[in-house]
Amino acid sequence: MKVTYDEEADALYMTLREAEYYESDEIKEGLIIDYDREGNPIGMEIVGASAYLDQKDLSTVNFEISHKLAETSKK
């Protein structure tokens, strides 16, 4: 997973996996999910991210994958 923040656009993008983009769906204003041709999510964008996250969090964009989540995905 890769997380990037574009300060000028105030947009946070989370790449869930590398795949060819097919279409997007704005599920809520400013929350966009990108899908591959089979309808699987490949990324998520939050437009206006500073309204949801602290500025200090945006300046050090990072993420965690909990041990529990990692074990669950192996099943």
C-alpha positions in Angstrom: 0.0 0.0 0.0 1.2 3.5 -0.8 -0.1 6.7 0.6 0.6 10.1 -0.9 -0.5 13.6 -0.1 -0.7 16.5 -2.6 -0.5 19.7 -0.5 -1.5 22.0 -3.4 -4.6 19.9 -4.3 -5.2 19.0 -0.6 -5.8 15.4 -1.7 -4.7 12.2 0.0 -4.4 9.1 -2.2 -4.1 5.5 -1.0 -2.9 3.0 -3.6 -4.3 -0.3 -2.4 -2.6 -2.3 -5.2 -1.0 -1.7 -8.6 -3.5 -2.4 -11.4 -4.9 -0.8 -14.5 -7.5 1.9 -13.7 -10.9 1.4 -15.2 -13.4 3.7 -13.4 -14.1 5.7 -10.3 -17.1 6.2 -8.0 -17.6 9.2 -5.7 -19.2 7.4 -2.8 -19.5 10.6 -0.8 -18.5 14.2 -1.7 -14.7 14.2 -1.8 -14.3 10.5 -1.3 -13.5 8.7 -4.5 -12.8 4.9 -5.0 -10.9 3.8 -8.1 -11.6 0.3 -9.6 -10.0 -2.1 -12.0 -11.9 -3.7 -14.9 -13.2 -6.5 -12.7 -14.7 -4.0 -10.2 -12.0 -4.5 -7.5 -10.9 -1.4 -5.6 -7.4 -0.3 -6.4 -7.2 3.1 -4.7 -9.0 5.7 -2.7 -8.8 9.5 -2.8 -9.9 12.0 -0.2 -10.3 15.5 -1.7 -10.1 18.2 0.9 -8.1 15.9 3.2 -7.1 18.7 5.6 -10.8 18.9 6.7 -10.5 15.3 8.0 -6.9 15.0 9.2 -4.6 17.1 11.4 -2.1 19.1 9.5 0.7 17.4 11.4 -0.6 14.0 10.2 -0.6 15.2 6.6 2.9 16.6 6.8 4.2 13.1 7.8 1.9 10.9 5.8 2.4 7.4 7.0 0.2 4.4 7.7 0.1 1.2 9.8 -1.0 -2.3 9.0 -1.9 -4.0 12.2 -0.5 -7.5 12.8 -4.1 -8.8 13.2 -5.0 -7.4 9.7 -1.9 -8.9 8.1 -2.7 -12.3 9.6 -6.3 -12.2 8.5 -5.3 -11.4 4.9 -3.1 -14.6 4.7 -6.2 -16.9 5.2 
